[in-house]
Amino acid sequence: MRVVVDENMCEANGFCESLAADIFELGDQDVVQIADGPVPPDREIDVRAAVEQCPRAALRLTD
């Protein structure tokens, strides 16, 4: 599983970073940066929560 961000939708409000700071990081250009590679299995619950609760629906999961 991987997570991707729609940079046009992201408001960089930091909610995802507060749930999984090791996966999401607010970048310099007010767009969240995502760690490279697949989401580690032990982080999937928090990443799914971040995706589901993103206020702008800017995050999505891929296989």
mmCIF file as Biopython writes it, N, C-alpha, C and O atoms, coordinates in Angstrom:
data_model
#
loop_
_atom_site.group_PDB
_atom_site.id
_atom_site.type_symbol
_atom_site.label_atom_id
_atom_site.label_alt_id
_atom_site.label_comp_id
_atom_site.label_asym_id
_atom_site.label_entity_id
_atom_site.label_seq_id
_atom_site.pdbx_PDB_ins_code
_atom_site.Cartn_x
_atom_site.Cartn_y
_atom_site.Cartn_z
_atom_site.occupancy
_atom_site.B_iso_or_equiv
_atom_site.auth_seq_id
_atom_site.auth_asym_id
_atom_site.pdbx_PDB_model_num
ATOM 1   N N  . MET A ? 1  ? 0.838   -1.169 0.000  1.0 0.0 1  A 1 
ATOM 2   C CA . MET A ? 1  ? 0.000   0.000  0.000  1.0 0.0 1  A 1 
ATOM 3   C C  . MET A ? 1  ? 0.891   1.243  0.000  1.0 0.0 1  A 1 
ATOM 4   O O  . MET A ? 1  ? 1.891   1.314  0.715  1.0 0.0 1  A 1 
ATOM 5   N N  . ARG A ? 2  ? 0.505   2.209  -0.813 1.0 0.0 2  A 1 
ATOM 6   C CA . ARG A ? 2  ? 1.182   3.506  -0.864 1.0 0.0 2  A 1 
ATOM 7   C C  . ARG A ? 2  ? 0.128   4.595  -0.697 1.0 0.0 2  A 1 
ATOM 8   O O  . ARG A ? 2  ? -1.059  4.373  -0.934 1.0 0.0 2  A 1 
ATOM 9   N N  . VAL A ? 3  ? 0.576   5.749  -0.294 1.0 0.0 3  A 1 
ATOM 10  C CA . VAL A ? 3  ? -0.319  6.901  -0.169 1.0 0.0 3  A 1 
ATOM 11  C C  . VAL A ? 3  ? 0.219   8.002  -1.077 1.0 0.0 3  A 1 
ATOM 12  O O  . VAL A ? 3  ? 1.426   8.227  -1.158 1.0 0.0 3  A 1 
ATOM 13  N N  . VAL A ? 4  ? -0.702  8.684  -1.760 1.0 0.0 4  A 1 
ATOM 14  C CA . VAL A ? 4  ? -0.334  9.783  -2.643 1.0 0.0 4  A 1 
ATOM 15  C C  . VAL A ? 4  ? -1.170  11.009 -2.265 1.0 0.0 4  A 1 
ATOM 16  O O  . VAL A ? 4  ? -2.254  10.892 -1.693 1.0 0.0 4  A 1 
ATOM 17  N N  . VAL A ? 5  ? -0.637  12.182 -2.600 1.0 0.0 5  A 1 
ATOM 18  C CA . VAL A ? 5  ? -1.319  13.436 -2.295 1.0 0.0 5  A 1 
ATOM 19  C C  . VAL A ? 5  ? -1.675  14.164 -3.588 1.0 0.0 5  A 1 
ATOM 20  O O  . VAL A ? 5  ? -0.875  14.216 -4.523 1.0 0.0 5  A 1 
ATOM 21  N N  . ASP A ? 6  ? -2.871  14.719 -3.629 1.0 0.0 6  A 1 
ATOM 22  C CA . ASP A ? 6  ? -3.271  15.604 -4.712 1.0 0.0 6  A 1 
ATOM 23  C C  . ASP A ? 6  ? -2.823  17.005 -4.294 1.0 0.0 6  A 1 
ATOM 24  O O  . ASP A ? 6  ? -3.453  17.634 -3.444 1.0 0.0 6  A 1 
ATOM 25  N N  . GLU A ? 7  ? -1.749  17.483 -4.885 1.0 0.0 7  A 1 
ATOM 26  C CA . GLU A ? 7  ? -1.154  18.752 -4.478 1.0 0.0 7  A 1 
ATOM 27  C C  . GLU A ? 7  ? -2.091  19.937 -4.701 1.0 0.0 7  A 1 
ATOM 28  O O  . GLU A ? 7  ? -1.956  20.965 -4.038 1.0 0.0 7  A 1 
ATOM 29  N N  . ASN A ? 8  ? -3.030  19.804 -5.622 1.0 0.0 8  A 1 
ATOM 30  C CA . ASN A ? 8  ? -3.984  20.882 -5.872 1.0 0.0 8  A 1 
ATOM 31  C C  . ASN A ? 8  ? -5.044  20.971 -4.774 1.0 0.0 8  A 1 
ATOM 32  O O  . ASN A ? 8  ? -5.639  22.029 -4.570 1.0 0.0 8  A 1 
ATOM 33  N N  . MET A ? 9  ? -5.277  19.875 -4.075 1.0 0.0 9  A 1 
ATOM 34  C CA . MET A ? 9  ? -6.292  19.842 -3.024 1.0 0.0 9  A 1 
ATOM 35  C C  . MET A ? 9  ? -5.716  20.085 -1.630 1.0 0.0 9  A 1 
ATOM 36  O O  . MET A ? 9  ? -6.430  20.551 -0.742 1.0 0.0 9  A 1 
ATOM 37  N N  . CYS A ? 10 ? -4.454  19.779 -1.431 1.0 0.0 10 A 1 
ATOM 38  C CA . CYS A ? 10 ? -3.843  19.835 -0.106 1.0 0.0 10 A 1 
ATOM 39  C C  . CYS A ? 10 ? -3.768  21.267 0.418  1.0 0.0 10 A 1 
ATOM 40  O O  . CYS A ? 10 ? -3.306  22.170 -0.280 1.0 0.0 10 A 1 
ATOM 41  N N  . GLU A ? 11 ? -4.226  21.463 1.644  1.0 0.0 11 A 1 
ATOM 42  C CA . GLU A ? 11 ? -4.144  22.761 2.317  1.0 0.0 11 A 1 
ATOM 43  C C  . GLU A ? 11 ? -3.015  22.807 3.339  1.0 0.0 11 A 1 
ATOM 44  O O  . GLU A ? 11 ? -2.790  23.843 3.966  1.0 0.0 11 A 1 
ATOM 45  N N  . ALA A ? 12 ? -2.315  21.717 3.512  1.0 0.0 12 A 1 
ATOM 46  C CA . ALA A ? 12 ? -1.211  21.610 4.474  1.0 0.0 12 A 1 
ATOM 47  C C  . ALA A ? 12 ? -1.657  22.001 5.879  1.0 0.0 12 A 1 
ATOM 48  O O  . ALA A ? 12 ? -0.972  22.748 6.578  1.0 0.0 12 A 1 
ATOM 49  N N  . ASN A ? 13 ? -2.823  21.480 6.282  1.0 0.0 13 A 1 
ATOM 50  C CA . ASN A ? 13 ? -3.306  21.791 7.628  1.0 0.0 13 A 1 
ATOM 51  C C  . ASN A ? 13 ? -2.636  20.943 8.700  1.0 0.0 13 A 1 
ATOM 52  O O  . ASN A ? 13 ? -2.769  21.237 9.888  1.0 0.0 13 A 1 
ATOM 53  N N  . GLY A ? 14 ? -1.923  19.902 8.304  1.0 0.0 14 A 1 
ATOM 54  C CA . GLY A ? 14 ? -1.121  19.126 9.233  1.0 0.0 14 A 1 
ATOM 55  C C  . GLY A ? 14 ? -1.825  18.018 9.966  1.0 0.0 14 A 1 
ATOM 56  O O  . GLY A ? 14 ? -1.220  17.370 10.820 1.0 0.0 14 A 1 
ATOM 57  N N  . PHE A ? 15 ? -3.089  17.775 9.661  1.0 0.0 15 A 1 
ATOM 58  C CA . PHE A ? 15 ? -3.808  16.711 10.363 1.0 0.0 15 A 1 
ATOM 59  C C  . PHE A ? 15 ? -3.152  15.357 10.125 1.0 0.0 15 A 1 
ATOM 60  O O  . PHE A ? 15 ? -2.980  14.576 11.061 1.0 0.0 15 A 1 
ATOM 61  N N  . CYS A ? 16 ? -2.788  15.080 8.884  1.0 0.0 16 A 1 
ATOM 62  C CA . CYS A ? 16 ? -2.162  13.788 8.575  1.0 0.0 16 A 1 
ATOM 63  C C  . CYS A ? 16 ? -0.824  13.650 9.303  1.0 0.0 16 A 1 
ATOM 64  O O  . CYS A ? 16 ? -0.488  12.579 9.807  1.0 0.0 16 A 1 
ATOM 65  N N  . GLU A ? 17 ? -0.073  14.737 9.350  1.0 0.0 17 A 1 
ATOM 66  C CA . GLU A ? 17 ? 1.217   14.712 10.036 1.0 0.0 17 A 1 
ATOM 67  C C  . GLU A ? 17 ? 1.037   14.436 11.529 1.0 0.0 17 A 1 
ATOM 68  O O  . GLU A ? 17 ? 1.873   13.771 12.141 1.0 0.0 17 A 1 
ATOM 69  N N  . SER A ? 18 ? -0.035  14.938 12.110 1.0 0.0 18 A 1 
ATOM 70  C CA . SER A ? 18 ? -0.268  14.699 13.532 1.0 0.0 18 A 1 
ATOM 71  C C  . SER A ? 18 ? -0.588  13.235 13.817 1.0 0.0 18 A 1 
ATOM 72  O O  . SER A ? 18 ? -0.358  12.757 14.928 1.0 0.0 18 A 1 
ATOM 73  N N  . LEU A ? 19 ? -1.111  12.522 12.832 1.0 0.0 19 A 1 
ATOM 74  C CA . LEU A ? 19 ? -1.427  11.099 13.004 1.0 0.0 19 A 1 
ATOM 75  C C  . LEU A ? 19 ? -0.255  10.178 12.671 1.0 0.0 19 A 1 
ATOM 76  O O  . LEU A ? 19 ? -0.113  9.108  13.264 1.0 0.0 19 A 1 
ATOM 77  N N  . ALA A ? 20 ? 0.577   10.592 11.729 1.0 0.0 20 A 1 
ATOM 78  C CA . ALA A ? 20 ? 1.680   9.729  11.283 1.0 0.0 20 A 1 
ATOM 79  C C  . ALA A ? 20 ? 2.843   10.595 10.814 1.0 0.0 20 A 1 
ATOM 80  O O  . ALA A ? 20 ? 3.096   10.706 9.614  1.0 0.0 20 A 1 
ATOM 81  N N  . ALA A ? 21 ? 3.543   11.203 11.751 1.0 0.0 21 A 1 
ATOM 82  C CA . ALA A ? 21 ? 4.639   12.125 11.423 1.0 0.0 21 A 1 
ATOM 83  C C  . ALA A ? 21 ? 5.792   11.437 10.701 1.0 0.0 21 A 1 
ATOM 84  O O  . ALA A ? 21 ? 6.581   12.099 10.026 1.0 0.0 21 A 1 
ATOM 85  N N  . ASP A ? 22 ? 5.898   10.131 10.833 1.0 0.0 22 A 1 
ATOM 86  C CA . ASP A ? 22 ? 6.951   9.405  10.132 1.0 0.0 22 A 1 
ATOM 87  C C  . ASP A ? 22 ? 6.609   9.158  8.659  1.0 0.0 22 A 1 
ATOM 88  O O  . ASP A ? 22 ? 7.479   8.772  7.879  1.0 0.0 22 A 1 
ATOM 89  N N  . ILE A ? 23 ? 5.362   9.377  8.280  1.0 0.0 23 A 1 
ATOM 90  C CA . ILE A ? 23 ? 4.912   9.174  6.903  1.0 0.0 23 A 1 
ATOM 91  C C  . ILE A ? 23 ? 4.649   10.513 6.208  1.0 0.0 23 A 1 
ATOM 92  O O  . ILE A ? 23 ? 4.991   10.689 5.039  1.0 0.0 23 A 1 
ATOM 93  N N  . PHE A ? 24 ? 4.039   11.452 6.933  1.0 0.0 24 A 1 
ATOM 94  C CA . PHE A ? 24 ? 3.658   12.745 6.375  1.0 0.0 24 A 1 
ATOM 95  C C  . PHE A ? 24 ? 4.492   13.859 7.002  1.0 0.0 24 A 1 
ATOM 96  O O  . PHE A ? 24 ? 4.767   13.842 8.202  1.0 0.0 24 A 1 
ATOM 97  N N  . GLU A ? 25 ? 4.890   14.829 6.176  1.0 0.0 25 A 1 
ATOM 98  C CA . GLU A ? 25 ? 5.623   15.989 6.675  1.0 0.0 25 A 1 
ATOM 99  C C  . GLU A ? 25 ? 5.196   17.211 5.874  1.0 0.0 25 A 1 
ATOM 100 O O  . GLU A ? 25 ? 5.136   17.169 4.645  1.0 0.0 25 A 1 
ATOM 101 N N  . LEU A ? 26 ? 4.900   18.293 6.573  1.0 0.0 26 A 1 
ATOM 102 C CA . LEU A ? 26 ? 4.529   19.520 5.873  1.0 0.0 26 A 1 
ATOM 103 C C  . LEU A ? 26 ? 5.752   20.072 5.161  1.0 0.0 26 A 1 
ATOM 104 O O  . LEU A ? 26 ? 6.808   20.266 5.764  1.0 0.0 26 A 1 
ATOM 105 N N  . GLY A ? 27 ? 5.590   20.320 3.872  1.0 0.0 27 A 1 
ATOM 106 C CA . GLY A ? 27 ? 6.699   20.840 3.089  1.0 0.0 27 A 1 
ATOM 107 C C  . GLY A ? 27 ? 6.755   22.357 3.119  1.0 0.0 27 A 1 
ATOM 108 O O  . GLY A ? 27 ? 5.895   23.014 3.705  1.0 0.0 27 A 1 
ATOM 109 N N  . ASP A ? 28 ? 7.759   22.892 2.491  1.0 0.0 28 A 1 
ATOM 110 C CA . ASP A ? 28 ? 7.961   24.339 2.444  1.0 0.0 28 A 1 
ATOM 111 C C  . ASP A ? 28 ? 6.916   25.063 1.607  1.0 0.0 28 A 1 
ATOM 112 O O  . ASP A ? 28 ? 6.691   26.258 1.799  1.0 0.0 28 A 1 
ATOM 113 N N  . GLN A ? 29 ? 6.283   24.365 0.692  1.0 0.0 29 A 1 
ATOM 114 C CA . GLN A ? 29 ? 5.345   24.997 -0.229 1.0 0.0 29 A 1 
ATOM 115 C C  . GLN A ? 29 ? 3.892   24.724 0.144  1.0 0.0 29 A 1 
ATOM 116 O O  . GLN A ? 29 ? 3.025   24.690 -0.729 1.0 0.0 29 A 1 
ATOM 117 N N  . ASP A ? 30 ? 3.621   24.529 1.428  1.0 0.0 30 A 1 
ATOM 118 C CA . ASP A ? 30 ? 2.265   24.290 1.922  1.0 0.0 30 A 1 
ATOM 119 C C  . ASP A ? 30 ? 1.595   23.080 1.276  1.0 0.0 30 A 1 
ATOM 120 O O  . ASP A ? 30 ? 0.391   23.084 1.024  1.0 0.0 30 A 1 
ATOM 121 N N  . VAL A ? 31 ? 2.381   22.064 1.017  1.0 0.0 31 A 1 
ATOM 122 C CA . VAL A ? 31 ? 1.870   20.788 0.526  1.0 0.0 31 A 1 
ATOM 123 C C  . VAL A ? 31 ? 2.561   19.702 1.326  1.0 0.0 31 A 1 
ATOM 124 O O  . VAL A ? 31 ? 3.771   19.758 1.545  1.0 0.0 31 A 1 
ATOM 125 N N  . VAL A ? 32 ? 1.802   18.724 1.758  1.0 0.0 32 A 1 
ATOM 126 C CA . VAL A ? 32 ? 2.380   17.649 2.560  1.0 0.0 32 A 1 
ATOM 127 C C  . VAL A ? 32 ? 3.301   16.790 1.691  1.0 0.0 32 A 1 
ATOM 128 O O  . VAL A ? 32 ? 2.994   16.504 0.534  1.0 0.0 32 A 1 
ATOM 129 N N  . GLN A ? 33 ? 4.417   16.391 2.260  1.0 0.0 33 A 1 
ATOM 130 C CA . GLN A ? 33 ? 5.354   15.477 1.617  1.0 0.0 33 A 1 
ATOM 131 C C  . GLN A ? 33 ? 5.126   14.090 2.223  1.0 0.0 33 A 1 
ATOM 132 O O  . GLN A ? 33 ? 4.853   13.964 3.416  1.0 0.0 33 A 1 
ATOM 133 N N  . ILE A ? 34 ? 5.237   13.075 1.409  1.0 0.0 34 A 1 
ATOM 134 C CA . ILE A ? 34 ? 4.984   11.703 1.851  1.0 0.0 34 A 1 
ATOM 135 C C  . ILE A ? 34 ? 6.262   10.896 1.744  1.0 0.0 34 A 1 
ATOM 136 O O  . ILE A ? 34 ? 6.998   11.017 0.765  1.0 0.0 34 A 1 
ATOM 137 N N  . ALA A ? 35 ? 6.529   10.077 2.744  1.0 0.0 35 A 1 
ATOM 138 C CA . ALA A ? 35 ? 7.712   9.222  2.745  1.0 0.0 35 A 1 
ATOM 139 C C  . ALA A ? 35 ? 7.703   8.320  1.512  1.0 0.0 35 A 1 
ATOM 140 O O  . ALA A ? 35 ? 6.653   7.833  1.093  1.0 0.0 35 A 1 
ATOM 141 N N  . ASP A ? 36 ? 8.882   8.107  0.940  1.0 0.0 36 A 1 
ATOM 142 C CA . ASP A ? 36 ? 9.006   7.236  -0.226 1.0 0.0 36 A 1 
ATOM 143 C C  . ASP A ? 36 ? 8.734   5.791  0.146  1.0 0.0 36 A 1 
ATOM 144 O O  . ASP A ? 36 ? 8.973   5.365  1.276  1.0 0.0 36 A 1 
ATOM 145 N N  . GLY A ? 37 ? 8.234   5.051  -0.823 1.0 0.0 37 A 1 
ATOM 146 C CA . GLY A ? 37 ? 8.040   3.622  -0.647 1.0 0.0 37 A 1 
ATOM 147 C C  . GLY A ? 37 ? 6.689   3.272  -0.067 1.0 0.0 37 A 1 
ATOM 148 O O  . GLY A ? 37 ? 5.876   4.143  0.243  1.0 0.0 37 A 1 
ATOM 149 N N  . PRO A ? 38 ? 6.468   1.982  0.074  1.0 0.0 38 A 1 
ATOM 150 C CA . PRO A ? 38 ? 5.193   1.523  0.623  1.0 0.0 38 A 1 
ATOM 151 C C  . PRO A ? 38 ? 5.069   1.852  2.112  1.0 0.0 38 A 1 
ATOM 152 O O  . PRO A ? 38 ? 6.061   2.003  2.826  1.0 0.0 38 A 1 
ATOM 153 N N  . VAL A ? 39 ? 3.839   1.955  2.542  1.0 0.0 39 A 1 
ATOM 154 C CA . VAL A ? 39 ? 3.563   2.197  3.963  1.0 0.0 39 A 1 
ATOM 155 C C  . VAL A ? 39 ? 3.901   0.923  4.733  1.0 0.0 39 A 1 
ATOM 156 O O  . VAL A ? 39 ? 3.425   -0.154 4.373  1.0 0.0 39 A 1 
ATOM 157 N N  . PRO A ? 40 ? 4.704   1.025  5.771  1.0 0.0 40 A 1 
ATOM 158 C CA . PRO A ? 40 ? 5.016   -0.163 6.574  1.0 0.0 40 A 1 
ATOM 159 C C  . PRO A ? 40 ? 3.734   -0.739 7.192  1.0 0.0 40 A 1 
ATOM 160 O O  . PRO A ? 40 ? 2.853   0.015  7.605  1.0 0.0 40 A 1 
ATOM 161 N N  . PRO A ? 41 ? 3.631   -2.051 7.254  1.0 0.0 41 A 1 
ATOM 162 C CA . PRO A ? 41 ? 2.413   -2.681 7.785  1.0 0.0 41 A 1 
ATOM 163 C C  . PRO A ? 41 ? 2.009   -2.176 9.167  1.0 0.0 41 A 1 
ATOM 164 O O  . PRO A ? 41 ? 0.817   -2.077 9.459  1.0 0.0 41 A 1 
ATOM 165 N N  . ASP A ? 42 ? 2.972   -1.859 10.013 1.0 0.0 42 A 1 
ATOM 166 C CA . ASP A ? 42 ? 2.633   -1.408 11.360 1.0 0.0 42 A 1 
ATOM 167 C C  . ASP A ? 42 ? 2.136   0.038  11.393 1.0 0.0 42 A 1 
ATOM 168 O O  . ASP A ? 42 ? 1.724   0.517  12.450 1.0 0.0 42 A 1 
ATOM 169 N N  . ARG A ? 43 ? 2.166   0.743  10.256 1.0 0.0 43 A 1 
ATOM 170 C CA . ARG A ? 43 ? 1.697   2.143  10.179 1.0 0.0 43 A 1 
ATOM 171 C C  . ARG A ? 43 ? 0.400   2.280  9.389  1.0 0.0 43 A 1 
ATOM 172 O O  . ARG A ? 43 ? -0.139  3.379  9.262  1.0 0.0 43 A 1 
ATOM 173 N N  . GLU A ? 44 ? -0.106  1.157  8.855  1.0 0.0 44 A 1 
ATOM 174 C CA . GLU A ? 44 ? -1.284  1.213  7.984  1.0 0.0 44 A 1 
ATOM 175 C C  . GLU A ? 44 ? -2.518  1.777  8.680  1.0 0.0 44 A 1 
ATOM 176 O O  . GLU A ? 44 ? -3.271  2.524  8.055  1.0 0.0 44 A 1 
ATOM 177 N N  . ILE A ? 45 ? -2.751  1.457  9.922  1.0 0.0 45 A 1 
ATOM 178 C CA . ILE A ? 45 ? -3.948  1.934  10.623 1.0 0.0 45 A 1 
ATOM 179 C C  . ILE A ? 45 ? -3.935  3.458  10.709 1.0 0.0 45 A 1 
ATOM 180 O O  . ILE A ? 45 ? -4.942  4.104  10.418 1.0 0.0 45 A 1 
ATOM 181 N N  . ASP A ? 46 ? -2.809  4.033  11.105 1.0 0.0 46 A 1 
ATOM 182 C CA . ASP A ? 46 ? -2.722  5.490  11.228 1.0 0.0 46 A 1 
ATOM 183 C C  . ASP A ? 46 ? -2.790  6.175  9.871  1.0 0.0 46 A 1 
ATOM 184 O O  . ASP A ? 46 ? -3.401  7.237  9.746  1.0 0.0 46 A 1 
ATOM 185 N N  . VAL A ? 47 ? -2.179  5.590  8.865  1.0 0.0 47 A 1 
ATOM 186 C CA . VAL A ? 47 ? -2.215  6.183  7.529  1.0 0.0 47 A 1 
ATOM 187 C C  . VAL A ? 47 ? -3.630  6.132  6.966  1.0 0.0 47 A 1 
ATOM 188 O O  . VAL A ? 47 ? -4.091  7.102  6.365  1.0 0.0 47 A 1 
ATOM 189 N N  . ARG A ? 48 ? -4.315  5.024  7.152  1.0 0.0 48 A 1 
ATOM 190 C CA . ARG A ? 48 ? -5.716  4.940  6.708  1.0 0.0 48 A 1 
ATOM 191 C C  . ARG A ? 48 ? -6.573  5.989  7.407  1.0 0.0 48 A 1 
ATOM 192 O O  . ARG A ? 48 ? -7.427  6.611  6.775  1.0 0.0 48 A 1 
ATOM 193 N N  . ALA A ? 49 ? -6.355  6.187  8.692  1.0 0.0 49 A 1 
ATOM 194 C CA . ALA A ? 49 ? -7.102  7.208  9.437  1.0 0.0 49 A 1 
ATOM 195 C C  . ALA A ? 49 ? -6.818  8.599  8.869  1.0 0.0 49 A 1 
ATOM 196 O O  . ALA A ? 49 ? -7.736  9.406  8.725  1.0 0.0 49 A 1 
ATOM 197 N N  . ALA A ? 50 ? -5.563  8.884  8.549  1.0 0.0 50 A 1 
ATOM 198 C CA . ALA A ? 50 ? -5.204  10.179 7.982  1.0 0.0 50 A 1 
ATOM 199 C C  . ALA A ? 50 ? -5.885  10.398 6.631  1.0 0.0 50 A 1 
ATOM 200 O O  . ALA A ? 50 ? -6.385  11.488 6.351  1.0 0.0 50 A 1 
ATOM 201 N N  . VAL A ? 51 ? -5.900  9.358  5.797  1.0 0.0 51 A 1 
ATOM 202 C CA . VAL A ? 51 ? -6.536  9.457  4.480  1.0 0.0 51 A 1 
ATOM 203 C C  . VAL A ? 51 ? -8.038  9.679  4.639  1.0 0.0 51 A 1 
ATOM 204 O O  . VAL A ? 51 ? -8.613  10.557 3.995  1.0 0.0 51 A 1 
ATOM 205 N N  . GLU A ? 52 ? -8.660  8.895  5.483  1.0 0.0 52 A 1 
ATOM 206 C CA . GLU A ? 52 ? -10.117 8.982  5.670  1.0 0.0 52 A 1 
ATOM 207 C C  . GLU A ? 52 ? -10.549 10.311 6.280  1.0 0.0 52 A 1 
ATOM 208 O O  . GLU A ? 52 ? -11.648 10.789 6.001  1.0 0.0 52 A 1 
ATOM 209 N N  . GLN A ? 53 ? -9.706  10.910 7.102  1.0 0.0 53 A 1 
ATOM 210 C CA . GLN A ? 53 ? -10.089 12.114 7.820  1.0 0.0 53 A 1 
ATOM 211 C C  . GLN A ? 53 ? -9.498  13.397 7.237  1.0 0.0 53 A 1 
ATOM 212 O O  . GLN A ? 53 ? -9.652  14.468 7.825  1.0 0.0 53 A 1 
ATOM 213 N N  . CYS A ? 54 ? -8.835  13.304 6.105  1.0 0.0 54 A 1 
ATOM 214 C CA . CYS A ? 54 ? -8.269  14.493 5.471  1.0 0.0 54 A 1 
ATOM 215 C C  . CYS A ? 54 ? -9.411  15.469 5.137  1.0 0.0 54 A 1 
ATOM 216 O O  . CYS A ? 54 ? -10.331 15.105 4.406  1.0 0.0 54 A 1 
ATOM 217 N N  . PRO A ? 55 ? -9.363  16.688 5.658  1.0 0.0 55 A 1 
ATOM 218 C CA . PRO A ? 55 ? -10.461 17.630 5.450  1.0 0.0 55 A 1 
ATOM 219 C C  . PRO A ? 55 ? -10.721 17.979 3.981  1.0 0.0 55 A 1 
ATOM 220 O O  . PRO A ? 55 ? -11.845 18.330 3.621  1.0 0.0 55 A 1 
ATOM 221 N N  . ARG A ? 56 ? -9.712  17.889 3.145  1.0 0.0 56 A 1 
ATOM 222 C CA . ARG A ? 56 ? -9.853  18.231 1.727  1.0 0.0 56 A 1 
ATOM 223 C C  . ARG A ? 56 ? -9.859  17.005 0.817  1.0 0.0 56 A 1 
ATOM 224 O O  . ARG A ? 56 ? -9.891  17.146 -0.406 1.0 0.0 56 A 1 
ATOM 225 N N  . ALA A ? 57 ? -9.830  15.804 1.399  1.0 0.0 57 A 1 
ATOM 226 C CA . ALA A ? 57 ? -9.782  14.563 0.614  1.0 0.0 57 A 1 
ATOM 227 C C  . ALA A ? 57 ? -8.618  14.601 -0.392 1.0 0.0 57 A 1 
ATOM 228 O O  . ALA A ? 57 ? -8.757  14.179 -1.540 1.0 0.0 57 A 1 
ATOM 229 N N  . ALA A ? 58 ? -7.475  15.115 0.069  1.0 0.0 58 A 1 
ATOM 230 C CA . ALA A ? 58 ? -6.309  15.266 -0.795 1.0 0.0 58 A 1 
ATOM 231 C C  . ALA A ? 58 ? -5.418  14.021 -0.809 1.0 0.0 58 A 1 
ATOM 232 O O  . ALA A ? 58 ? -4.478  13.941 -1.601 1.0 0.0 58 A 1 
ATOM 233 N N  . LEU A ? 59 ? -5.704  13.067 0.049  1.0 0.0 59 A 1 
ATOM 234 C CA . LEU A ? 59 ? -4.897  11.852 0.140  1.0 0.0 59 A 1 
ATOM 235 C C  . LEU A ? 59 ? -5.671  10.661 -0.375 1.0 0.0 59 A 1 
ATOM 236 O O  . LEU A ? 59 ? -6.892  10.588 -0.236 1.0 0.0 59 A 1 
ATOM 237 N N  . ARG A ? 60 ? -4.941  9.714  -0.980 1.0 0.0 60 A 1 
ATOM 238 C CA . ARG A ? 60 ? -5.581  8.459  -1.393 1.0 0.0 60 A 1 
ATOM 239 C C  . ARG A ? 60 ? -4.579  7.336  -1.308 1.0 0.0 60 A 1 
ATOM 240 O O  . ARG A ? 60 ? -3.368  7.549  -1.355 1.0 0.0 60 A 1 
ATOM 241 N N  . LEU A ? 61 ? -5.103  6.145  -1.183 1.0 0.0 61 A 1 
ATOM 242 C CA . LEU A ? 61 ? -4.271  4.939  -1.092 1.0 0.0 61 A 1 
ATOM 243 C C  . LEU A ? 61 ? -4.225  4.237  -2.440 1.0 0.0 61 A 1 
ATOM 244 O O  . LEU A ? 61 ? -5.207  4.231  -3.182 1.0 0.0 61 A 1 
ATOM 245 N N  . THR A ? 62 ? -3.084  3.650  -2.748 1.0 0.0 62 A 1 
ATOM 246 C CA . THR A ? 62 ? -2.922  2.844  -3.956 1.0 0.0 62 A 1 
ATOM 247 C C  . THR A ? 62 ? -2.311  1.506  -3.549 1.0 0.0 62 A 1 
ATOM 248 O O  . THR A ? 62 ? -1.799  1.356  -2.440 1.0 0.0 62 A 1 
ATOM 249 N N  . ASP A ? 63 ? -2.373  0.549  -4.452 1.0 0.0 63 A 1 
ATOM 250 C CA . ASP A ? 63 ? -1.775  -0.767 -4.187 1.0 0.0 63 A 1 
ATOM 251 C C  . ASP A ? 63 ? -0.303  -0.757 -4.431 1.0 0.0 63 A 1 
ATOM 252 O O  . ASP A ? 63 ? 0.358   -1.781 -4.257 1.0 0.0 63 A 1 
#
